[in-house]
Amino acid sequence: TGFFIGPNLIVTNQHVIKGGVQDEFIVSLYKRLPWYKARVIASDEKTDLAILEIIEPDEIIENIVPLKFASTLPLLGEKLFAIGHPHSLYWSVTEGVTSNVNRRIKTPWQVLIQTDTSLNPGNSGGPLFNMEGDVIGINTAILGQSGSIGIGFSIPSNSAKKVIDQLIEFGETKRGWLGVRIQDMTKEIADVEKLHKPRGALVAS
């Protein structure tokens, strides 16, 4: 699944387009024709985002209204809904709530929204909406290999938007680099260092 974010531009997950031949894809707006060719503008593996562009847009494509990103995180318990193609069941809508907004399950580059909105293979790259119809997140992962067990994860729209803007402008994501490796300050380390209590972070190298 993916969705339009601008003229001829589609956002989806990087893992959805990974392994494509010559970075060219076929995009379907409906279960029936027409089909459109699209090319990858840029992708970012760390945040699992990718941007595609329709190669030969027609009147149908040009009249599509892009979805709007929400500017804030959802509240805990806030009602959310997803639209996607789980297990190739086109245009499936599922509903749930925000379970958490600060989950790290893949890489330190991703702080994800956790939701009990039912997400399955085929929902990846699709939108997670708030009740205003704004995209609050981009669905990216589920807990459980075969399908939803009520724990799904989405890239928050406010952080996704920053990456998307850089991918469109620069063709890559630019990140600051501190040059150190840090780890949590544990009680054991604090005791060795004779600290009053464990706090902060330890520069390991």
Secondary structure as UniProt FT lines:
FT   STRAND          3..6
FT   TURN            7..8
FT   STRAND          9..12
FT   HELIX           14..17
FT   TURN            18..19
FT   HELIX           21..23
FT   STRAND          24..28
FT   STRAND          35..44
FT   TURN            45..48
FT   STRAND          49..54
FT   HELIX           59..62
FT   TURN            76..77
FT   STRAND          79..84
FT   HELIX           86..88
FT   TURN            90..91
FT   STRAND          92..103
FT   TURN            108..109
FT   STRAND          112..115
FT   TURN            121..122
FT   TURN            124..125
FT   STRAND          127..129
FT   TURN            131..132
FT   STRAND          135..142
FT   STRAND          152..156
FT   HELIX           157..170
FT   STRAND          182..184
FT   HELIX           187..192
FT   TURN            193..194
FT   STRAND          201..203
//
